[in-house]
Amino acid sequence: MLFAHDHCFDNVKFLDNQPEYTFHRINGINTFVDYVESLATEWTNEIG
């Protein structure tokens, strides 16, 4: 789950029964490990 009240992400979807632009699910992220690995990959791409 991601709290992002002001975002421009393409890889998220709104959670049901939540106000728009508040809580989201990140596509392909199901566990905390998935989230950490995803962030690590993004940072590796940025600094590489």
Buried (B, 14 or more C-beta within 10 A) or exposed (E): EBEEEEEEEEEBEEEEEEEEEEBBBBEEBEEEEEBEEBEEEEEEEEEE
